[in-house]
Amino acid sequence: MGFGSYDESEQQQQTADDEDDVEAVNVHENDHDGQLSFESDASTDELVSQLGSMKDDEDETEE
């Protein structure tokens, strides 16, 4: 076997084993019908500027 190759039968066996351990997730369990609204005194430019500042702060903490 070359680098990066695999035995397909092993791959299929792992997939079958993994499926036995998986529990179903109900993605609609917490669905909500309704509306959301908000009012802000800030302009769009102010909000975009604030978002940019938040992203810059996040980038600095990751480095």
PyMOL commands that set and color helices and strands:
alter all, ss='L'
color gray80, all
select helices_A, chain A and resi 8-21+44-62
alter helices_A, ss='H'
color red, helices_A
deselect
rebuild
show_as cartoon
